[in-house]
Amino acid sequence: MADRVATVERKTKETDVKISICLDGCGKSSVSTGVGFFDHMLEGFARHGLFDLEISCVGDLNVDCHHSVEDVGIALGEAFKKALGDKAGIKRYGSCTLPMDDALVLCAVDLSGRPFFAGDMIFSSSKIGDMESETVREFFYAFSYAAGLNLHFVQYRGENSHHIAEACFKSFAKALDAAVCHDPRVDGVWSTKGTL
């Protein structure tokens, strides 16, 4: 099996992002976005998805964290898609219902090549640390469209915004880990169309 690794750089007037990912890693990460809570979420994403991840982002945080979070989502989605390659032999689907103290969140993914995002998470606070709560959705939307995947979140319960966000990132990691796993019974890609 070829190494499933990729590096992506994205530079705009608002951000300068560099990302490297290995889908078959052990959960090591080096993350620096200038947004402490976001770094914490991305480190958890790498750890629980068993992805090796390096991320650096220099953004216009004097405005707010929106551009940094969104552009990291875009670049990480692009890197994920690039590392995944032709998707031959993968399970394609993955889901995880993850408890995080008071929060319980379901994440389901389909690596179909067709982007779609739906998430009904409700945050009780406008900020989580130094990150605007609404940018959690922006990250997942950006990732799903850049990677070309179908992504759904269902929040069953939760009051603490930190716990809700963490349950989202960790369940996303576990769902992706399941979806990218190879299954020896899958010949080619898992689609009646013959392509994903």
Protein Blocks (a to p, Z undefined) as FASTA:
>chain_A
ZZdddddddddfkbccdddddfklnhpacddehpaklmmmmmmmmmmnopacdddddddf
klmmmlmmmmmmmmmmmmmmmmnmnopoiakiacddddehjbccddddddehpacdddfb
dcfbfbehjacfklmmmmmmmmmmmnopacddddfbdjblklmmmmmmmmmmmmmmmmmp
ccfklghjadfklpZZ
